[in-house]
Each structure stands twice: as C-alpha cells, then as structure tokens.
C-alpha cells in the first residue's frame, strides 16, 4: 500500500484540536488492541418541539432521582471526601515548596535501568511547621533532555503531610528529577469549592437570524433571569442549554454562538493570593543532583510505552483507504470565534447513529471546555457517553472505541477557570466511569506530564506520539 507522509500538526488539528468525536472507517484488516481502563477514583439532538419558557435553571425533577442523577450524586460525594475543606487563615500556614523536604529512600551512587526510585516528601508551611494533612496538588516528572525522554512519577498521599513519590528508571544515563507543588491543599480546597458554586464564569452569546434581522442574546447552561428563555433540551439524556429569547424571534432562529470570559469569581481576595504566579508550580527538589542510571547485568521488565520516547515512523493515507469524520462535542463549547450551532449534536446522538463494525474506530475526548463549569456538567456528559458506547458495543462488539484524555495546560492562566486541578479531577472521573467497558486509551494526561509541555496545544513531537499510539491501536 502506498503511504503518503503528512504533517503531524495538520493531522492532529483535524483529529484533536477541539477534542470531540472522530469515527474512522478503515478498509483494511486491523489488529485490535484493547486495554480496559482501570484506575479507581482512591452531539446535539434538538427536541422536535423547541420550547420557550420562563426558567432560571434546568428542570428540577419532582420524581425520584434517576439512575444517572444517583450516579452523579455518588461520584460528587466520593470527590468531596477526597477533597475535604482545608483551613486557610493566612498564607504562612499554607504548604510551602521551599520549606518542604524531599529524601531519597535507600540512596545509591548508581541505579540500574528498571529500578524504582522512591522519594519521601514531607510538607511544611511557610513557618517551617510540618503539615498535618494531605491534599496538595503535586506533579512528579523525570527527564533526560539529551535523550528527549521523559516520564511521570507516581505520587501517593498518606493524608498526614507526607507523600511517597515513585519513579521507574526506564533508560540509561543521567536523569533529572522534578517535583512541583502546583497548588497547596488550601488552594485545592478553594478551587473545588469555587468550581461548584456557579455556571457564569463563561457566558455564551447566541446569534439569532430571522430574514435580514440579526439579534445577539445571552445563552448558557443556566441563566439567572426572569426573561423568557429558549430551552434546547435533549429529553432522553436531560442535557439542556438556554438562551434569552429575543423579541419577535423564534427559538429555532439560533444559528451561531461564541463565548466570553465573565469577570466573575467565587474565590475570596485572600484565596486568590494562592494562585498568583509565584505560588503556582514551585519546584520542591531544586537542589537535587541528577541520578545516574546504568544498564547493569540484571534483567528487568520495563514498559517503554511510559518513557515518552517511542518514535514509530507511521503515517496515514487520507486519500485512499480511510474515511475520517469529525464532530464537535456540543455545549459547553468554549471559544471566542463564532461557530455554527446547526452543525452540532450531542456525542451520544452521534454514537447512536453509528452502525459500527470491525473496521470502524471511534475516538472520544472530553475535558478542557468543561473546566470552567461545575463538575456535575462533566459527570453527566461522561455518563451519557458511557451509556451510548455501551449500546454501541452491544449491537457491534467489534467496533473499536478509544478514549483520549485531556492534555495538561498552562500553569499560570486563570486557575479558577482552567487549572490543571480541574483537569485532573475530570481525568479521574473518566477513568472511573469507563473502566467497565472494553475501550482503549490514549493517556494524553500522562504523556504531556512526561514531556512537561504545559501547553493546551502541545508541540508537534508530542502530538506525533499521541497519533502514534492512536495508529498502533488501529493498525
């Protein structure tokens, strides 16, 4: 088969930039590689009759909670237990990267490739006092720029101010270690509380067209107004979006949308100080020397897929044997550029109209656009997509379904709306919800930590590795 080489950026712009839904029809035989997700948590179909009504919020059911609502409640309660409120009286009592200590357990002059390196982390506040509780948001990474290699470390929280950070030494040579305090536990607590208080950090502006007339109106997942609203409701999945109805315009006249950040915050002035640039992503292991790793003579099992170094020379022929369809994930679709709403449908509806068979691959990614909104919005969407995939695999078990997790992004860009803490919670939710289905994963969260990109749109070589994993599942 002739293979045409294409630019990784161009391909991934097609597959991934808006992180939604992709269906591939592959006309050659493919080898399926399934990997069930297992990480315990320790597109738009308009209702035929689009209604306008007076509402401040989506319909509140008077009947007993549905299965989905009970599951949402269960997940939120589990998260609340993992992210308990933390006292915050003064910056001095919050976790300090500078005063915290990291100690290598059982240190050696030289390590062997495949060894595990363990570090005990003891967190202290700015006064040097030992922290008595956990919950700090940390990021562990090892790297070797000379080899263009990187890998994430595993962080275990003992919930008493101490943490175990574990690295698997995948390659030989000099290895640098990094351990960042992204947010102290007090900041995590503040972000979690603030996230679930309001839907108005991002507002949507809808464009209604009637003949030659154009009117713009405020839209959103919830609108706190007494004005008459247009309700765009998916009855089955109970996902809704609202717009203030313009005068002399039908609700069906909505054609385009864009979003804007609103000057709304649910953080106190004192809490905001936790997210100033100097307090975010501070290095704890600044004075650590590099670790020397040798091949040694012992035979060890090493999973190179986690090294962030694999470079499979694969390409795709878009012209001859592969049909690619791309779908936006529907509301909330955050973006300052105006987009058409007539092309949008909820992911579940797109999955339901997919016949599926052994040469069909569906790739789903949800994440970044949900960060500014209360967590129930993301959980409901993930649960509805889970049910749609379950229906698909019942009627067509040979269909390949791949979940791509979200990337880490810029550290210093509006933590209340877009902090990676919000992304990490969504990452855990995805792992938890989809672990019972026979789906594969592109763990972009782990990949972008390994590369240390800190960019919502990673550079070409990182995107290339994500595509390589995708193609390895397909080919």
Residue pairs with C-beta under 8 A, 6 or more apart in sequence:
1 28
1 317
1 320
1 321
2 317
2 320
3 315
3 316
3 317
4 315
4 316
4 317
4 318
4 319
5 315
6 315
6 316
6 318
7 460
8 460
8 461
8 463
8 464
8 467
9 460
9 463
11 316
11 318
11 467
12 463
12 464
12 466
12 467
14 324
14 326
15 22
15 324
15 326
15 363
15 467
15 470
16 365
16 404
16 463
16 466
17 457
18 328
18 329
18 333
19 329
19 365
19 366
19 367
19 368
19 369
19 404
19 406
20 43
20 326
20 327
20 328
20 329
20 347
20 364
20 365
21 43
21 326
21 327
21 329
21 347
21 350
21 351
21 362
21 363
21 364
22 324
22 325
22 326
22 327
22 361
22 362
22 363
22 364
23 324
23 325
23 327
23 350
23 354
23 360
23 361
23 362
24 322
24 323
24 324
24 360
24 361
24 362
24 363
24 474
25 322
25 323
25 359
25 360
26 321
26 322
26 359
26 360
26 361
26 474
27 321
27 322
27 359
28 321
28 359
30 358
30 359
30 400
30 474
30 475
31 475
32 358
32 398
32 400
32 473
33 440
33 472
33 473
34 400
34 438
34 439
34 440
35 440
35 441
36 435
36 436
36 437
36 438
36 439
37 403
37 430
37 431
37 434
37 435
37 437
37 439
37 441
38 431
38 435
39 428
39 431
39 432
39 435
40 432
40 435
41 75
41 78
41 79
41 82
41 428
41 429
41 431
41 432
42 82
43 327
43 328
43 329
43 330
43 344
43 345
43 346
43 347
43 348
43 349
43 350
44 232
44 234
44 330
44 331
44 341
44 344
44 345
44 346
44 349
45 234
45 345
45 346
45 348
45 349
46 232
46 234
47 232
47 233
47 234
47 235
50 230
50 231
50 232
50 251
50 252
51 230
51 231
51 233
51 251
52 228
52 229
52 230
52 231
52 245
52 251
53 228
53 229
53 231
54 226
54 227
54 228
54 229
55 223
55 229
55 231
55 242
56 222
56 223
56 224
56 225
56 226
57 222
57 224
58 221
58 222
58 238
58 240
58 242
59 233
59 238
59 240
61 69
65 73
66 238
68 237
68 238
68 380
68 383
68 384
71 379
71 383
72 376
72 379
72 380
72 383
75 379
75 429
75 432
75 433
76 375
76 376
76 379
79 192
79 375
79 425
83 135
83 188
83 189
83 192
84 135
84 189
85 189
85 193
86 133
86 135
86 185
86 186
86 188
86 189
87 93
87 186
88 94
88 186
88 189
88 190
88 270
88 271
88 274
91 126
91 273
91 274
92 125
92 126
92 127
93 125
93 126
93 127
93 129
93 186
94 125
94 126
94 184
94 185
94 186
94 187
94 274
95 123
95 124
95 125
95 131
95 136
95 181
95 184
95 185
95 186
96 124
96 125
96 126
96 184
97 180
97 181
97 282
97 283
97 284
98 126
98 282
99 124
99 125
99 126
99 127
99 128
100 121
100 122
100 123
100 124
100 181
100 284
101 121
101 122
101 124
102 119
102 120
102 121
102 122
102 165
102 179
102 284
102 285
102 288
103 119
103 120
103 121
103 122
104 117
104 118
104 119
105 118
105 119
105 120
106 118
109 292
110 292
110 293
110 294
111 117
111 169
111 291
111 292
111 293
111 294
112 169
112 293
112 294
112 295
112 296
112 298
112 300
113 169
113 170
113 171
113 172
113 293
113 294
113 295
113 296
113 300
113 302
114 168
114 169
114 170
114 298
114 300
114 301
114 302
115 168
115 169
115 293
115 300
116 166
116 167
116 168
116 169
117 166
117 167
117 168
117 169
117 177
117 291
118 164
118 165
118 166
118 167
119 164
119 165
119 166
119 167
119 177
119 179
119 285
120 162
120 163
120 164
120 165
121 138
121 162
121 163
121 164
121 165
121 179
121 284
122 130
122 161
122 162
123 130
123 131
123 134
123 136
123 161
123 162
123 163
124 130
124 131
124 161
125 131
130 161
131 161
131 185
132 160
132 161
133 159
133 160
133 161
133 185
134 157
134 158
134 159
134 160
134 161
134 162
134 163
134 185
135 157
135 159
135 185
135 188
135 189
136 157
136 163
136 181
136 183
136 184
136 185
136 188
137 181
137 182
137 183
137 184
137 185
137 187
137 188
137 420
137 421
137 424
138 155
138 163
138 165
138 179
138 180
138 181
138 182
138 284
139 152
139 178
139 179
139 180
139 182
139 281
139 420
139 449
140 152
140 153
140 154
140 155
140 165
140 167
140 177
140 178
140 179
140 180
141 150
141 151
141 152
141 153
141 177
141 178
141 179
141 180
141 449
141 450
141 452
142 150
142 151
142 153
142 167
142 169
142 175
142 176
142 177
142 178
142 291
143 149
143 150
143 151
143 175
143 176
143 178
143 450
143 452
144 150
144 171
144 173
144 174
144 175
144 176
145 176
146 173
146 174
147 171
147 173
147 309
148 309
148 461
149 170
149 171
149 307
149 308
149 309
150 307
150 308
150 309
150 450
150 451
150 452
151 167
151 168
151 170
151 306
151 307
151 308
151 450
152 306
152 446
152 449
152 450
153 165
153 166
153 167
153 177
153 179
154 165
154 166
154 167
155 163
155 164
155 165
156 163
156 164
156 165
156 166
157 163
158 164
165 179
167 177
168 302
168 303
168 306
169 175
169 291
169 293
170 302
170 303
170 304
170 306
170 307
170 309
171 293
171 307
171 309
172 293
172 294
172 295
173 292
173 293
174 290
174 291
174 292
174 293
175 290
175 291
175 292
175 293
176 290
176 291
177 285
177 288
177 290
177 291
178 283
178 285
178 452
179 283
179 284
179 285
180 281
180 282
180 283
180 284
181 281
181 282
181 284
182 280
182 281
182 411
182 419
182 420
182 421
183 191
183 274
183 275
183 280
183 415
183 419
183 421
184 274
184 279
186 274
187 271
187 274
187 275
187 279
187 415
188 421
190 267
190 268
190 271
190 274
191 267
191 415
191 416
191 419
191 421
191 422
192 421
192 425
193 266
194 265
194 266
194 267
194 271
194 416
195 266
195 373
195 374
195 375
195 416
195 422
196 374
196 375
196 376
197 266
197 374
198 264
198 266
198 374
199 220
199 221
199 222
199 373
199 374
199 377
200 220
200 222
200 224
200 262
200 264
201 261
201 262
201 264
201 265
201 372
201 373
201 416
201 417
202 259
202 260
202 261
202 262
202 332
202 334
202 372
202 373
202 417
203 218
203 219
203 220
203 259
203 260
203 262
204 218
204 219
204 220
204 243
204 257
204 258
204 259
204 260
204 331
204 332
205 216
205 217
205 218
205 219
205 257
205 258
205 259
205 260
206 216
206 217
206 218
206 219
206 243
206 254
206 256
206 257
206 341
207 214
207 215
207 216
207 254
207 255
207 256
207 257
207 338
208 214
208 215
208 216
208 217
208 243
208 246
208 249
208 253
208 254
208 255
209 253
209 255
210 248
210 249
210 250
210 253
213 249
215 246
215 249
217 243
217 244
217 245
217 246
218 225
218 243
218 244
219 241
219 242
219 243
219 244
219 254
219 257
220 241
220 242
221 240
221 241
221 242
221 331
221 332
221 373
221 377
222 242
223 229
223 242
223 243
223 244
225 244
227 244
227 245
228 244
228 245
229 242
229 243
229 244
229 245
230 242
230 243
230 244
230 245
230 251
230 254
231 240
231 241
231 242
231 251
232 240
232 241
232 242
232 243
232 251
232 254
233 239
233 240
234 240
234 346
234 348
234 349
237 346
237 348
237 380
237 384
238 380
239 331
239 346
239 380
239 381
239 384
241 331
243 251
243 254
245 251
246 253
254 341
255 340
255 341
255 342
256 338
256 339
256 340
256 341
257 333
257 338
257 339
257 341
258 335
258 336
258 337
258 338
258 339
259 332
259 333
259 334
259 335
259 336
260 336
261 414
261 417
265 272
265 416
266 416
267 275
267 416
273 279
275 415
275 416
275 419
277 412
280 411
280 412
280 415
281 411
281 412
304 310
305 469
306 446
306 450
307 450
308 447
308 450
308 451
308 465
310 465
310 468
311 464
311 465
311 468
312 468
312 471
312 472
314 467
314 468
314 471
314 472
314 475
316 322
316 471
318 324
327 345
327 347
327 350
328 339
328 343
328 344
329 347
329 366
329 369
329 381
330 344
330 345
330 346
330 347
331 344
332 369
332 370
332 372
332 373
332 377
333 339
333 344
333 369
334 368
334 369
334 372
346 384
347 364
347 366
347 381
347 384
347 385
347 388
348 384
348 385
348 387
348 388
351 362
351 385
351 388
351 389
351 391
351 392
352 388
352 391
352 392
354 360
354 362
354 392
354 399
355 396
356 362
356 392
356 395
356 396
356 398
356 399
357 396
357 398
357 399
358 398
358 399
360 396
360 399
360 400
361 399
361 400
361 401
361 402
361 473
361 474
362 389
362 392
362 399
362 400
362 401
362 402
363 402
363 403
363 404
363 442
363 470
364 385
364 389
364 401
364 402
364 403
364 404
365 403
365 404
365 405
365 406
365 444
366 378
366 381
366 382
366 385
366 406
366 426
366 430
367 405
367 406
367 423
367 426
367 427
367 430
368 406
368 407
368 409
368 418
368 423
368 456
370 377
370 378
370 381
370 426
371 417
371 418
371 419
371 422
371 423
371 426
372 417
372 418
375 425
375 426
375 429
378 426
378 429
379 429
379 433
382 429
382 430
382 433
382 434
383 433
386 433
386 434
386 437
389 401
389 434
389 437
389 439
390 437
392 399
392 401
393 399
393 401
393 437
393 438
397 438
400 440
400 473
400 474
401 437
401 438
401 439
401 440
402 439
402 440
402 441
402 442
402 470
402 473
403 430
403 434
403 439
403 440
403 441
403 442
404 441
404 442
404 444
404 466
404 470
405 427
405 430
405 441
405 442
405 443
405 444
405 445
405 446
406 423
406 426
406 427
406 444
406 445
407 444
407 445
407 448
407 453
407 455
407 456
407 457
407 458
408 420
408 423
408 445
408 448
408 449
408 453
408 454
409 418
409 420
409 423
409 454
409 455
409 456
410 418
410 454
410 455
410 456
411 420
411 454
415 421
423 445
424 445
427 445
440 473
442 466
442 469
442 470
442 473
444 466
447 462
447 465
447 466
447 469
448 454
448 455
448 458
448 462
451 458
451 461
451 462
453 459
453 462
458 466
